[in-house]
């Protein structure tokens, strides 16, 4: 199965101060559309993450994202949940 999704998201960074003074908690949410197997439906992504600076030029980031959608994925009608975890390096 191929799925194609497009969403716009807003992010909010909050200072954590633990264990690094520059560490940030990242909250995000948005709205979009998802297309799968000839069916198109709404998409609501919500997530939480941590941005941890290693030094002035590089930071480690991890995000847990939940995508809610009404697209028919072969599992019956109703709302479906698609979780994801992303780990990366920003520089």
C-alpha positions in Angstrom: 0.0 0.0 0.0 1.2 3.5 -0.8 0.1 6.5 1.3 0.7 10.1 0.5 0.1 12.8 3.1 0.4 16.5 3.2 0.0 18.6 6.4 0.9 22.0 7.9 2.1 21.9 11.4 2.9 24.5 14.1 5.7 23.8 16.6 6.3 25.3 20.0 9.7 25.1 21.8 9.8 25.2 25.6 13.0 25.4 27.8 13.6 22.3 29.8 16.6 23.4 31.9 17.2 19.7 32.7 19.9 18.3 32.4 21.2 20.9 29.9 20.1 24.6 30.3 19.6 24.8 26.5 17.5 21.6 26.1 14.1 22.2 24.6 10.7 20.3 24.8 9.0 20.5 21.4 5.2 20.3 21.0 3.6 20.2 17.6 0.2 19.8 15.9 -1.3 20.4 12.6 -3.9 19.6 9.9 -3.7 17.9 6.6 -4.9 15.3 4.1 -3.9 11.7 3.5 -4.4 9.7 0.2 -4.3 5.9 0.2 -5.7 3.3 -2.3 -8.1 5.8 -4.0 -9.4 7.2 -0.7 -8.6 10.7 0.6 -9.3 11.8 4.2 -8.3 14.3 6.9 -5.0 13.9 8.8 -4.3 15.3 12.3 -0.7 15.0 13.4 0.2 15.6 17.1 3.7 15.2 18.5 6.1 15.7 21.3 9.9 15.8 21.1 13.2 16.8 22.7 16.0 18.9 21.2 19.2 18.4 23.1 22.3 20.5 22.2 25.6 18.7 22.1 27.5 21.9 21.4 26.9 25.3 19.8 26.6 23.9 16.2 25.0 20.5 16.7 22.0 19.0 18.6 20.3 15.7 18.9 16.5 15.5 18.4 13.9 12.9 19.0 10.2 13.2 18.1 7.2 11.0 18.8 4.3 11.7 16.3 0.7 10.4 16.3 -1.2 10.8 13.1 -5.0 10.4 13.3 -6.8 9.8 10.1 -10.2 8.6 8.7 -8.7 7.0 5.6 -9.8 3.4 4.9 -6.7 1.3 5.5 -8.5 -2.0 5.2 -9.1 -2.2 8.9 -12.7 -1.1 8.9 -14.4 2.3 9.2 -13.5 4.9 11.9 -10.5 6.8 13.0 -7.1 5.1 12.6 -3.9 5.9 14.4 -0.4 5.9 12.9 2.5 6.4 15.4 6.0 7.2 14.4 9.4 8.0 16.1 12.0 10.1 14.4 15.6 10.5 15.7 18.0 13.0 14.1 20.9 15.4 14.2 20.6 19.1 13.6 23.6 21.1 12.6 
